[in-house]
């Protein structure tokens, strides 16, 4: 499962703002105060979970202006205090749909109603715990992807846009209305289909349309100027590439196979213990 897509798509929600203006359909992402990662070129961080893996930051110049700007961008676009509650709500039904899409799992759930829901809840709690314990580590990987993908002037321009009243309202709208389509999530996970992952994050088109209708003519012009700019296209490419970049690698470290297997086994044992 490419959980990175879900995290990355949320931060990438700014790239969805073209649709509401040009087709009255979508937007997203919000605000935060930057916290810096250690500036050493390489660090280890141990997450607060059972037998956790030791997470190692990749080598990078964290004193550089590019990194500092990129870190501000991802912290503003994906603040922990907004995303963790969002994922806590959206992950369980998405994971349940994913498990039920597996024939063997679905058969068990028919025989033991509530089985998929219980395992999905436990597994989602594990994902959120790992992500929450290592959120700065994950944002560090995303910042590196942006620092590598944009020039310093481009990073300044993007950071400036996110700091405008328009940028802030777009981000706020996204965090309030962002949803994970559980059925597409299940298909994308099982098929490992990048095209489907691009459709996983959804927004209510009517609400998006109402949001856009309230923008001033000046804000519409500002938005159009941004989404039609070369910078916007580069941001889109970076968001897509980051699913296979540094941020993806950090997520892989967080969700080590041994821990995932243990959580699944424990969830199954817990369910049948309750059934006895």
Secondary structure, 3 states (H helix, E strand, C coil): CCHHHHHHHHHHHHHHHHHHHHHCCCCCCCCCCCCCCCCCCCCEEECCCCCCCEEECCCCCCCCHHHHHHHHHHHHHCCHHHHHHHHHHHHHHHHHHHHHCCHHHHHHHHHCCCHHHHHHHHHHHHHHHHHHHCHHHHHHHHHHHHHHHCCHHHHHHHHHHHHCHHHHHHHHHHHHHCEECHHHHHHHHHHCCHHHHCCCEECCHHHHHHHHHCCCHHHHHHHHHHHCCHHHHHHHHHHHHHHHCHHHHHHHHHCCHHHHHHHHHHHHHHHHHHHC
